[in-house]
Amino acid sequence: MSTHRTARTDPVAASKPVSEPELEEGLDPRAELSEFLRTRRARLKPADVGLTDHSRRRRVPGLRREELAQLAGVSAAYYTRFEQGNARNVSREVLDAISRALKLSDAEHTHLLSLAELKRHQRRAAPPRQRVRREVRELLAAMEGVPAYVWGRRSDVLAWNQTASAVFGDWAARTPRDRNWARVAFLDPAARKLFTDWETKAYDVVGQLRLGAGLHPDDPVLAALIGELSMKSEDFRRLWASHNVKQKTHGTMRLTHPLVGELTLRYETLALPGDQEQSLSTYHAEPGSHSEEALRLLASWGADAAQDRTID
């Protein structure tokens, strides 16, 4: 992920769909639901939910199924069937009660609803390819000086501006298939140097993929991506097995950039109208900070690189 290379194509116009290899099997919603519930239950202790643990030794970590069922107001047998993927037509009220009992976050609650709904239906068509509207690409160009890019349901980077390339690396120099945050985070060694807290970045990327997998278990491209990363990265396998889900919203990111050194940037994530599975991420520095000056230098460098390509 070299930030020294210059892009070979116009990044704002680079919104061609990622190539989609064929893969017959997607993810199994029933197995996904079962493992998700099991891992959410395992992370809770009786004291976390106001229960008294009278046993000296627990054979399983976290809450027992019967304890969770008690908190959710359903029978232990019913909850056991649901966690095993055998319950049919579970009501929204029961799902909400289970979510409250498990103390799920908003993103985890959405994930649970997706898995429970998709379990009822056998297979759905793979989602259509994502394309970035021309007006959005124009917006990215107008935002030069502010790192900004559009990313899609599989963490694919679909379009970006010059400043984003200057900060995060030359997206245009990558093949369309490799313009993907998951591949960058786990398969590009330079990512571990760029992201000061790489583990947090990796956790967020996997959490977002897990959220997408719940919505589109029949997506062959997503299944292929998860399979590839599982084979090539032990860290990905570890994080994927945790079944954590995360929705990118806003926060602070620390970078160690090869040209300007340490950067602390604040990011915002906005869902785009017309395709709720496309998001616009923007980054800015605190006014008057060292990071603001460093970001200004990177924006200037990105503009100079673009001018050089125009002259060539």
TIMIVEX-747549 format. One record per residue: residue in three letters; x, y, z of N, C-alpha, C, O in turn. Coordinates in steps of 0.05 Angstrom, whole numbers, padded with zeros to 5 digits, always signed. Layout:
N
ALAXYZXYZXYZXYZ...
//
This chain:
312
MET+00017-00024+00000+00000+00000+00000+00018+00025+00000+00019+00039+00020SER+00031+00029-00021+00050+00051-00022+00036+00077-00027+00019+00079-00045THR+00042+00097-00011+00031+00123-00015+00049+00140-00034+00043+00163-00039HIS+00071+00128-00043+00090+00143-00060+00083+00140-00090+00091+00157-00106ARG+00068+00120-00097+00060+00117-00124+00038+00137-00131+00022+00144-00114THR+00036+00145-00155+00015+00162-00164-00006+00146-00179+00001+00126-00192ALA-00031+00155-00177-00053+00140-00190-00051+00141-00220-00042+00161-00231ARG-00059+00119-00232-00057+00117-00261-00083+00125-00275-00084+00129-00299THR-00105+00126-00259-00130+00133-00271-00144+00154-00253-00136+00158-00230ASP-00165+00166-00263-00180+00186-00248-00195+00171-00225-00213+00156-00231PRO-00188+00176-00200-00200+00161-00178-00229+00167-00175-00244+00149-00168VAL-00238+00191-00180-00266+00197-00177-00283+00182-00197-00306+00176-00191ALA-00272+00177-00220-00287+00163-00240-00284+00133-00237-00298+00117-00251ALA-00268+00124-00219-00262+00095-00216-00284+00082-00199-00279+00075-00176SER-00307+00078-00211-00329+00065-00197-00339+00040-00212-00361+00032-00208LYS-00321+00028-00228-00329+00004-00242-00332-00018-00221-00317-00019-00202PRO-00351-00036-00225-00356-00057-00205-00332-00076-00203-00318-00081-00222VAL-00328-00086-00178-00307-00105-00173-00314-00131-00188-00337-00139-00188SER-00294-00144-00199-00299-00169-00213-00310-00189-00194-00302-00190-00170GLU-00328-00206-00203-00342-00224-00186-00337-00253-00193-00350-00264-00212PRO-00319-00267-00179-00314-00295-00185-00338-00312-00178-00354-00305-00161GLU-00341-00334-00192-00364-00351-00187-00360-00368-00162-00338-00379-00158LEU-00380-00371-00146-00379-00388-00122-00408-00397-00117-00426-00380-00113GLU-00413-00423-00118-00440-00432-00116-00452-00429-00088-00476-00423-00086GLU-00436-00433-00068-00447-00433-00041-00441-00407-00027-00420-00395-00029GLY-00462-00397-00013-00458-00373+00003-00455-00381+00033-00445-00403+00038LEU-00463-00364+00050-00462-00370+00079-00488-00382+00088-00509-00376+00077ASP-00487-00398+00108-00511-00412+00119-00523-00395+00141-00512-00393+00163PRO-00547-00382+00136-00559-00365+00156-00565-00379+00182-00563-00368+00203ARG-00572-00405+00180-00579-00420+00204-00554-00423+00222-00556-00419+00246ALA-00532-00430+00209-00507-00433+00225-00497-00406+00235-00487-00404+00257GLU-00500-00385+00219-00492-00359+00227-00508-00349+00251-00497-00338+00270LEU-00534-00354+00251-00552-00346+00273-00544-00361+00298-00542-00350+00320SER-00539-00387+00296-00532-00404+00319-00507-00395+00332-00505-00392+00356GLU-00486-00390+00316-00460-00382+00326-00461-00354+00338-00448-00348+00358PHE-00476-00336+00325-00479-00309+00335-00491-00309+00363-00481-00296+00381LEU-00513-00323+00366-00527-00324+00392-00509-00337+00413-00508-00328+00436ARG-00495-00358+00405-00478-00372+00424-00455-00354+00434-00450-00353+00458THR-00443-00339+00416-00421-00322+00424-00431-00298+00440-00417-00288+00458ARG-00455-00287+00434-00465-00265+00449-00472-00274+00478-00468-00260+00497ARG-00483-00299+00480-00490-00310+00506-00465-00315+00522-00464-00311+00547ALA-00444-00324+00509-00419-00332+00523-00405-00308+00535-00389-00311+00554ARG-00409-00284+00524-00395-00261+00535-00408-00249+00559-00396-00231+00572LEU-00432-00258+00567-00446-00247+00590-00442-00265+00615-00441-00289+00612LYS-00439-00253+00637-00438-00267+00663-00465-00263+00677-00478-00243+00672PRO-00473-00281+00694-00498-00277+00708-00500-00250+00722-00522-00238+00722ALA-00478-00241+00734-00479-00215+00748-00484-00192+00729-00495-00171+00737ASP-00477-00196+00703-00481-00174+00683-00511-00169+00679-00519-00147+00671VAL-00528-00189+00684-00556-00186+00678-00573-00189+00703-00597-00194+00702GLY-00560-00186+00726-00575-00186+00751-00582-00214+00762-00600-00216+00779LEU-00569-00235+00753-00574-00262+00763-00553-00270+00783-00530-00261+00782THR-00561-00286+00802-00543-00297+00822-00534-00324+00814-00550-00342+00808ASP-00507-00328+00813-00496-00354+00805-00491-00371+00830-00473-00365+00845HIS-00508-00391+00834-00506-00408+00857-00487-00432+00853-00479-00445+00872SER-00479-00437+00828-00462-00460+00823-00433-00452+00826-00425-00429+00820ARG-00416-00470+00835-00388-00465+00839-00373-00467+00813-00352-00454+00809ARG-00382-00484+00796-00368-00489+00771-00387-00489+00748-00407-00504+00748ARG-00382-00473+00728-00399-00472+00704-00385-00487+00681-00362-00482+00676ARG-00400-00504+00669-00388-00520+00647-00385-00505+00621-00369-00512+00604VAL-00400-00483+00619-00398-00466+00594-00393-00437+00602-00402-00429+00624PRO-00379-00422+00586-00374-00394+00592-00400-00378+00588-00416-00384+00571GLY-00403-00358+00604-00426-00340+00601-00452-00351+00611-00452-00369+00628LEU-00474-00341+00600-00501-00350+00609-00508-00377+00598-00500-00384+00575ARG-00523-00392+00613-00535-00417+00603-00559-00410+00586-00571-00388+00588ARG-00567-00428+00569-00591-00423+00552-00616-00418+00569-00632-00401+00562GLU-00619-00434+00590-00643-00431+00606-00643-00404+00620-00664-00392+00625GLU-00620-00393+00627-00618-00367+00640-00626-00345+00620-00640-00326+00627LEU-00616-00348+00595-00623-00328+00575-00653-00329+00569-00665-00309+00566ALA-00664-00354+00567-00692-00357+00562-00709-00343+00584-00729-00330+00579GLN-00700-00347+00609-00714-00334+00631-00714-00304+00628-00735-00291+00632LEU-00691-00292+00621-00690-00263+00618-00707-00254+00594-00719-00232+00595ALA-00709-00270+00573-00724-00262+00550-00754-00268+00552-00770-00259+00536GLY-00762-00283+00573-00790-00289+00577-00801-00311+00559-00824-00311+00552VAL-00783-00330+00551-00792-00353+00534-00783-00378+00548-00767-00377+00567SER-00793-00401+00539-00786-00426+00552-00757-00434+00543-00748-00426+00522ALA-00744-00449+00560-00717-00458+00553-00717-00475+00528-00699-00473+00512ALA-00737-00492+00525-00739-00509+00501-00742-00493+00476-00729-00498+00456TYR-00759-00472+00478-00763-00455+00454-00737-00440+00447-00730-00439+00423TYR-00724-00429+00467-00699-00414+00461-00678-00433+00449-00663-00426+00431THR-00676-00457+00460-00657-00476+00450-00662-00482+00421-00643-00484+00405ARG-00687-00486+00414-00693-00492+00385-00686-00468+00368-00675-00471+00346PHE-00691-00444+00378-00684-00420+00363-00654-00417+00359-00645-00411+00337GLU-00639-00421+00381-00610-00418+00378-00598-00439+00360-00578-00434+00347GLN-00611-00462+00358-00602-00483+00341-00612-00480+00312-00605-00496+00294GLY-00628-00459+00308-00638-00453+00281-00662-00469+00273-00668-00472+00249ASN-00676-00480+00293-00699-00498+00287-00726-00485+00292-00747-00496+00285ALA-00727-00462+00305-00752-00449+00311-00763-00435+00286-00747-00425+00270ARG-00789-00435+00282-00801-00423+00259-00817-00398+00266-00829-00396+00287ASN-00816-00379+00247-00833-00355+00250-00831-00342+00277-00851-00337+00290VAL-00807-00336+00285-00803-00322+00311-00813-00293+00308-00806-00280+00289SER-00828-00284+00327-00840-00258+00325-00820-00236+00331-00799-00241+00343ARG-00826-00212+00321-00808-00189+00326-00806-00184+00356-00785-00176+00366GLU-00828-00188+00371-00828-00183+00400-00808-00202+00414-00794-00193+00432VAL-00808-00227+00406-00790-00246+00418-00761-00239+00411-00743-00240+00428LEU-00756-00231+00386-00729-00224+00378-00720-00199+00393-00697-00198+00402ASP-00738-00180+00397-00730-00156+00413-00724-00164+00441-00705-00153+00453ALA-00739-00183+00453-00735-00191+00480-00708-00205+00483-00693-00201+00502ILE-00701-00223+00464-00676-00236+00464-00653-00217+00461-00632-00219+00474SER-00657-00197+00444-00637-00176+00440-00631-00161+00466-00608-00155+00472ARG-00653-00154+00480-00649-00139+00505-00635-00157+00526-00618-00148+00540ALA-00643-00182+00526-00631-00200+00546-00601-00204+00541-00585-00207+00559LEU-00593-00204+00515-00565-00207+00508-00550-00181+00508-00526-00180+00504LYS-00564-00159+00514-00552-00132+00515-00538-00125+00488-00515-00116+00488LEU-00552-00131+00466-00540-00126+00440-00539-00096+00434-00556-00081+00442SER-00518-00088+00419-00517-00061+00409-00537-00057+00386-00549-00077+00378ASP-00540-00033+00377-00558-00028+00354-00550-00044+00330-00566-00056+00316ALA-00523-00045+00324-00514-00060+00301-00519-00090+00305-00527-00103+00286GLU-00514-00100+00329-00519-00128+00334-00549-00135+00333-00556-00156+00323HIS-00566-00117+00342-00595-00121+00340-00603-00123+00311-00619-00141+00304THR-00593-00105+00294-00599-00106+00266-00590-00132+00254-00604-00144+00237HIS-00566-00141+00262-00555-00166+00252-00573-00190+00260-00578-00207+00243LEU-00582-00190+00284-00600-00212+00293-00625-00212+00277-00634-00234+00268LEU-00638-00189+00273-00662-00188+00257-00658-00199+00229-00674-00213+00218SER-00635-00191+00217-00628-00200+00190-00625-00230+00189-00637-00244+00171LEU-00610-00242+00208-00606-00270+00208-00632-00286+00213-00637-00306+00200ALA-00648-00276+00231-00674-00290+00237-00693-00289+00213-00707-00308+00208GLU-00693-00266+00199-00710-00264+00176-00701-00281+00153-00717-00295+00140LEU-00675-00280+00147-00664-00294+00125-00665-00325+00129-00666-00340+00110LYS-00665-00333+00154-00667-00362+00160-00693-00373+00150-00695-00397+00144ARG-00714-00356+00149-00740-00366+00141-00742-00371+00111-00759-00386+00101HIS-00725-00359+00096-00725-00361+00067-00701-00377+00058-00679-00374+00070GLN-00704-00393+00038-00682-00410+00030-00659-00395+00018-00638-00391+00030ARG-00663-00386-00007-00641-00372-00020-00652-00347-00033-00675-00346-00043ARG-00637-00326-00033-00644-00301-00047-00624-00295-00068-00601-00305-00068ALA-00633-00279-00087-00614-00272-00109-00591-00256-00098-00595-00240-00079ALA-00568-00260-00110-00544-00244-00102-00550-00214-00107-00563-00208-00126PRO-00541-00197-00089-00547-00168-00093-00534-00157-00118-00514-00168-00127PRO-00546-00137-00130-00536-00126-00155-00509-00112-00151-00503-00104-00128ARG-00495-00108-00172-00470-00093-00171-00475-00064-00163-00496-00052-00170GLN-00457-00053-00148-00460-00025-00139-00446-00006-00157-00423-00011-00164ARG-00459+00015-00164-00447+00036-00181-00451+00063-00167-00472+00068-00155VAL-00431+00080-00169-00432+00106-00156-00443+00126-00175-00434+00128-00198ARG-00463+00141-00166-00476+00161-00184-00456+00183-00192-00438+00189-00177ARG-00460+00194-00216-00442+00215-00226-00442+00239-00207-00421+00251-00203GLU-00465+00246-00196-00466+00269-00178-00449+00264-00153-00438+00283-00142VAL-00448+00239-00144-00432+00234-00120-00402+00236-00127-00386+00245-00111ARG-00394+00226-00151-00366+00229-00159-00359+00258-00162-00336+00266-00155GLU-00378+00275-00171-00373+00304-00173-00369+00316-00145-00353+00333-00141LEU-00385+00306-00126-00383+00315-00099-00355+00309-00087-00343+00325-00074LEU-00345+00285-00092-00319+00277-00083-00297+00296-00094-00279+00305-00079ALA-00300+00303-00120-00280+00321-00132-00282+00349-00119-00262+00362-00115ALA-00306+00357-00113-00310+00384-00101-00300+00385-00072-00295+00407-00062MET-00296+00362-00060-00287+00361-00032-00256+00358-00030-00246+00353-00008GLU-00242+00362-00052-00213+00360-00050-00202+00376-00027-00211+00399-00023GLY-00182+00365-00013-00172+00377+00011-00183+00362+00036-00172+00363+00057VAL-00206+00349+00032-00218+00332+00052-00217+00303+00042-00230+00297+00023PRO-00202+00286+00055-00202+00258+00046-00230+00246+00047-00243+00247+00068ALA-00239+00235+00025-00266+00225+00024-00267+00202+00003-00254+00204-00018TYR-00283+00182+00009-00287+00160-00010-00314+00147-00005-00326+00151+00016VAL-00323+00133-00025-00348+00118-00023-00342+00088-00022-00325+00078-00038TRP-00354+00074-00003-00349+00045-00001-00376+00031+00000-00396+00042+00008GLY-00375+00005-00008-00399-00010-00011-00403-00033+00009-00389-00034+00030ARG-00421-00051+00002-00430-00071+00021-00408-00091+00029-00409-00103+00051ARG-00388-00095+00012-00367-00114+00018-00341-00100+00027-00320-00112+00027SER-00344-00075+00036-00321-00058+00043-00304-00051+00018-00280-00044+00021ASP-00316-00054-00006-00302-00045-00030-00301-00015-00032-00321-00002-00026VAL-00278-00003-00038-00276+00025-00043-00284+00030-00072-00271+00021-00091LEU-00307+00044-00076-00319+00047-00102-00311+00072-00116-00309+00072-00141ALA-00305+00093-00102-00296+00119-00113-00283+00135-00091-00288+00131-00068TRP-00265+00154-00099-00250+00169-00079-00239+00194-00092-00241+00198-00116ASN-00229+00212-00075-00216+00236-00086-00185+00234-00082-00175+00215-00070GLN-00171+00253-00093-00142+00253-00093-00131+00254-00065-00111+00240-00059THR-00144+00269-00047-00134+00271-00020-00136+00245-00005-00119+00238+00011ALA-00157+00230-00010-00160+00203+00002-00137+00185-00007-00127+00169+00009SER-00130+00187-00032-00108+00170-00042-00081+00179-00029-00065+00162-00023ALA-00078+00205-00025-00054+00215-00012-00052+00205+00017-00029+00200+00026VAL-00074+00202+00030-00074+00193+00058-00072+00163+00060-00056+00153+00076PHE-00089+00149+00046-00092+00120+00050-00077+00103+00030-00077+00078+00033GLY-00065+00115+00009-00051+00099-00011-00065+00102-00038-00087+00112-00040ASP-00051+00093-00058-00059+00097-00086-00080+00076-00094-00074+00054-00103TRP-00105+00083-00089-00127+00065-00096-00127+00058-00126-00133+00036-00133ALA-00121+00078-00143-00123+00073-00172-00101+00054-00181-00105+00041-00202ALA-00079+00052-00166-00058+00034-00174-00065+00005-00167-00051-00014-00177ARG-00085+00001-00152-00094-00026-00145-00113-00037-00167-00126-00021-00180THR-00115-00063-00169-00135-00074-00187-00162-00070-00174-00164-00067-00149PRO-00184-00069-00189-00211-00066-00177-00216-00086-00154-00228-00079-00134ARG-00207-00110-00158-00212-00131-00138-00198-00124-00111-00208-00131-00090ASP-00175-00111-00113-00160-00105-00089-00167-00078-00076-00155-00070-00056ARG-00186-00064-00088-00195-00039-00075-00216-00046-00054-00240-00040-00057ASN-00207-00059-00034-00225-00070-00014-00211-00068+00013-00188-00077+00016TRP-00224-00056+00033-00212-00051+00059-00204-00077+00073-00184-00078+00088ALA-00219-00098+00069-00213-00123+00082-00187-00135+00071-00170-00144+00086ARG-00184-00134+00045-00159-00144+00033-00135-00127+00041-00113-00137+00046VAL-00140-00101+00041-00118-00082+00049-00110-00088+00078-00086-00090+00084ALA-00129-00089+00096-00123-00092+00124-00109-00118+00131-00091-00118+00148PHE-00117-00140+00118-00106-00165+00126-00084-00177+00107-00069-00194+00116LEU-00084-00167+00083-00065-00179+00064-00042-00160+00055-00023-00169+00043ASP-00044-00135+00062-00024-00115+00055-00007-00108+00080-00018-00095+00098PRO+00018-00117+00081+00034-00111+00105+00036-00081+00112+00040-00074+00135ALA+00034-00064+00092+00037-00035+00097+00014-00025+00114+00018-00004+00127ALA-00009-00038+00114-00031-00029+00130-00025-00030+00160-00034-00013+00175ARG-00009-00049+00168-00002-00051+00197+00016-00028+00206+00017-00021+00229LYS+00030-00016+00186+00047+00007+00193+00030+00033+00191+00034+00051+00207LEU+00012+00034+00172-00004+00059+00168-00023+00063+00192-00024+00086+00202PHE-00037+00043+00200-00057+00046+00221-00043+00041+00248-00035+00019+00254THR-00041+00062+00264-00027+00061+00289-00040+00039+00307-00025+00024+00320ASP-00066+00038+00308-00080+00017+00322-00092-00002+00302-00116-00001+00296TRP-00075-00019+00291-00084-00037+00269-00106-00056+00279-00125-00062+00264GLU-00104-00065+00304-00123-00085+00314-00151-00073+00314-00171-00087+00307THR-00154-00048+00321-00180-00035+00321-00191-00032+00292-00214-00037+00287LYS-00174-00024+00274-00182-00023+00246-00191-00050+00235-00211-00052+00222ALA-00175-00071+00241-00182-00097+00232-00209-00107+00245-00226-00119+00231TYR-00213-00101+00270-00238-00108+00284-00262-00094+00270-00282-00107+00266ASP-00258-00069+00264-00280-00054+00251-00286-00065+00223-00310-00067+00216VAL-00266-00071+00208-00270-00082+00181-00285-00109+00182-00304-00113+00167VAL-00277-00126+00200-00290-00152+00203-00318-00149+00213-00337-00163+00203GLY-00322-00131+00232-00349-00126+00242-00368-00116+00220-00392-00124+00219GLN-00358-00100+00202-00375-00090+00180-00380-00112+00160-00403-00114+00149LEU-00360-00129+00155-00365-00152+00137-00386-00171+00148-00403-00181+00134ARG-00384-00175+00174-00403-00193+00187-00431-00182+00185-00450-00198+00181LEU-00434-00156+00188-00460-00144+00185-00471-00148+00156-00494-00154+00153GLY-00453-00144+00136-00461-00149+00109-00468-00178+00103-00486-00183+00088ALA-00454-00196+00115-00459-00225+00111-00486-00232+00122-00500-00250+00111GLY-00495-00219+00143-00522-00224+00154-00544-00215+00135-00565-00228+00134LEU-00538-00193+00121-00558-00183+00103-00558-00198+00076-00579-00201+00063HIS-00535-00208+00068-00533-00221+00042-00517-00247+00044-00495-00249+00034PRO-00529-00267+00057-00515-00293+00060-00511-00308+00034-00494-00325+00032ASP-00527-00301+00013-00524-00314-00012-00506-00299-00032-00506-00306-00056ASP-00492-00279-00023-00475-00263-00040-00449-00280-00045-00433-00284-00027PRO-00445-00290-00070-00422-00307-00075-00396-00293-00074-00376-00304-00066VAL-00395-00267-00080-00371-00251-00079-00362-00247-00050-00338-00249-00044LEU-00381-00241-00033-00375-00238-00005-00365-00264+00007-00346-00264+00023ALA-00378-00286+00000-00370-00312+00010-00342-00319+00001-00326-00330+00016ALA-00336-00312-00024-00309-00317-00035-00288-00300-00020-00266-00310-00014LEU-00295-00275-00015-00276-00258+00000-00271-00269+00028-00248-00269+00036ILE-00291-00277+00042-00288-00287+00069-00271-00313+00068-00254-00317+00085GLY-00276-00330+00048-00261-00354+00046-00232-00349+00040-00214-00362+00052GLU-00226-00330+00022-00199-00323+00016-00184-00312+00040-00162-00321+00046LEU-00197-00294+00054-00184-00282+00078-00180-00303+00100-00160-00302+00114SER-00199-00321+00103-00196-00342+00123-00172-00360+00117-00159-00369+00136MET-00167-00365+00092-00145-00382+00084-00118-00368+00087-00098-00380+00094LYS-00118-00342+00082-00092-00327+00081-00084-00312+00106-00061-00305+00109SER-00103-00308+00124-00097-00292+00148-00107-00305+00173-00131-00309+00177GLU-00089-00312+00191-00096-00323+00217-00111-00302+00234-00130-00309+00248ASP-00103-00276+00231-00117-00255+00246-00146-00253+00237-00163-00248+00254PHE-00151-00255+00211-00178-00254+00202-00194-00277+00213-00217-00273+00222ARG-00183-00301+00212-00198-00324+00223-00205-00320+00252-00227-00326+00260ARG-00186-00309+00267-00191-00304+00296-00214-00284+00300-00232-00289+00316LEU-00213-00262+00285-00234-00241+00289-00261-00250+00277-00282-00244+00289TRP-00260-00264+00255-00285-00274+00243-00299-00293+00262-00324-00293+00264ALA-00284-00310+00275-00296-00330+00293-00310-00317+00317-00326-00330+00331SER-00303-00293+00323-00315-00279+00347-00344-00271+00341-00359-00266+00360HIS-00352-00270+00316-00380-00262+00308-00388-00234+00318-00411-00229+00322ASN-00368-00217+00322-00375-00189+00328-00384-00174+00304-00374-00179+00282VAL-00403-00156+00307-00412-00140+00285-00408-00110+00293-00409-00103+00316LYS-00402-00094+00273-00396-00066+00278-00406-00050+00254-00401-00057+00231GLN-00420-00028+00260-00428-00010+00239-00411+00016+00241-00411+00029+00262LYS-00398+00023+00219-00381+00046+00219-00398+00071+00220-00416+00075+00204THR-00392+00089+00239-00408+00113+00243-00390+00137+00243-00386+00151+00223HIS-00378+00143+00266-00360+00165+00269-00340+00159+00291-00344+00141+00307GLY-00317+00173+00291-00297+00168+00311-00271+00181+00304-00270+00199+00288THR-00250+00171+00317-00223+00182+00313-00204+00160+00304-00205+00137+00314MET-00187+00166+00285-00168+00147+00274-00140+00158+00275-00136+00182+00268ARG-00121+00142+00284-00093+00151+00285-00077+00136+00264-00079+00111+00261LEU-00061+00151+00249-00045+00140+00228-00016+00147+00232-00009+00167+00245THR+00002+00130+00221+00030+00136+00220+00037+00137+00190+00044+00116+00178HIS+00036+00160+00178+00039+00163+00150+00068+00164+00142+00084+00177+00155PRO+00076+00151+00120+00104+00151+00112+00115+00177+00103+00140+00181+00103LEU+00098+00197+00096+00108+00223+00087+00106+00244+00109+00124+00261+00111VAL+00086+00244+00125+00082+00266+00144+00082+00257+00173+00078+00274+00191GLY+00086+00232+00178+00087+00222+00206+00059+00217+00218+00041+00208+00204GLU+00056+00224+00243+00032+00218+00258+00009+00236+00250+00012+00260+00247LEU-00014+00224+00247-00039+00238+00240-00061+00229+00258-00064+00205+00263THR-00077+00248+00268-00101+00241+00283-00124+00254+00268-00126+00278+00266LEU-00142+00237+00257-00164+00246+00240-00190+00238+00252-00193+00216+00263ARG-00210+00255+00249-00237+00249+00257-00253+00241+00232-00250+00254+00211TYR-00268+00220+00234-00283+00211+00211-00313+00211+00216-00323+00207+00238GLU-00328+00215+00194-00357+00214+00194-00366+00195+00172-00353+00195+00150THR-00387+00180+00176-00396+00161+00156-00426+00168+00150-00442+00168+00169LEU-00432+00172+00125-00459+00180+00117-00470+00160+00096-00456+00155+00076ALA-00493+00150+00101-00506+00132+00081-00516+00150+00058-00527+00171+00062LEU-00512+00140+00034-00519+00155+00010-00547+00149+00001-00556+00126+00001PRO-00563+00170-00006-00590+00165-00016-00589+00150-00042-00571+00154-00059GLY-00608+00133-00046-00609+00117-00071-00597+00090-00068-00605+00072-00083ASP-00579+00086-00050-00567+00060-00044-00557+00061-00015-00535+00070-00010GLN-00573+00051+00003-00567+00052+00031-00543+00034+00038-00533+00036+00061GLU-00533+00018+00020-00510+00002+00025-00485+00015+00013-00464+00002+00011GLN-00487+00040+00004-00463+00056-00002-00461+00077+00019-00480+00090+00027SER-00436+00081+00028-00431+00101+00048-00409+00120+00039-00390+00112+00026LEU-00411+00145+00048-00390+00165+00043-00375+00169+00069-00387+00176+00090SER-00349+00165+00069-00332+00170+00093-00314+00194+00088-00301+00195+00068THR-00314+00212+00107-00298+00236+00105-00280+00238+00130-00287+00227+00151TYR-00257+00251+00126-00237+00253+00148-00228+00282+00151-00224+00296+00131HIS-00225+00292+00175-00215+00319+00179-00199+00319+00205-00202+00302+00223ALA-00182+00339+00208-00165+00342+00231-00176+00365+00249-00190+00382+00240GLU-00168+00364+00274-00176+00386+00293-00163+00412+00283-00139+00413+00277PRO-00179+00433+00282-00168+00459+00273-00144+00468+00289-00144+00467+00314GLY-00123+00477+00276-00100+00487+00289-00080+00466+00299-00060+00472+00311SER-00086+00441+00293-00069+00419+00302-00047+00413+00282-00048+00422+00259HIS-00027+00398+00292-00006+00388+00274-00018+00371+00251-00009+00373+00229SER-00038+00356+00258-00051+00338+00238-00064+00355+00216-00065+00346+00193GLU-00075+00378+00223-00088+00395+00203-00067+00404+00183-00072+00404+00158GLU-00044+00413+00192-00022+00422+00174-00012+00398+00158-00007+00401+00134ALA-00009+00375+00170+00001+00352+00155-00020+00343+00134-00012+00336+00112LEU-00045+00345+00140-00066+00338+00121-00066+00358+00098-00070+00351+00075ARG-00060+00384+00104-00058+00404+00083-00035+00397+00064-00038+00401+00039LEU-00013+00388+00075+00010+00381+00058+00003+00357+00041+00011+00356+00017LEU-00010+00337+00052-00018+00314+00036-00037+00321+00014-00035+00311-00008ALA-00056+00339+00020-00075+00348-00001-00060+00362-00024-00067+00358-00047SER-00040+00378-00017-00025+00392-00037-00009+00372-00054-00006+00375-00078TRP+00002+00352-00040+00018+00331-00054+00000+00316-00073+00008+00310-00096GLY-00025+00310-00064-00043+00296-00082-00051+00312-00106-00053+00301-00128ALA-00055+00338-00102-00062+00356-00124-00039+00358-00144-00043+00357-00168ASP-00014+00360-00134+00009+00361-00152+00012+00335-00168+00019+00336-00191ALA+00007+00312-00155+00009+00287-00169-00012+00285-00192-00006+00275-00213ALA-00036+00296-00186-00057+00295-00206-00049+00314-00230-00054+00307-00253GLN-00037+00337-00224-00028+00355-00245-00006+00343-00262-00006+00346-00286ASP+00012+00328-00249+00033+00315-00264+00022+00295-00283+00032+00292-00306ARG+00001+00280-00275-00011+00260-00293-00025+00274-00316-00024+00264-00338THR-00037+00298-00311-00050+00313-00333-00029+00322-00353-00034+00321-00377ILE-00006+00331-00344+00015+00341-00362+00026+00317-00378+00031+00320-00402ASP+00030+00294-00365+00039+00271-00379+00020+00263-00401+00025+00243-00415
//
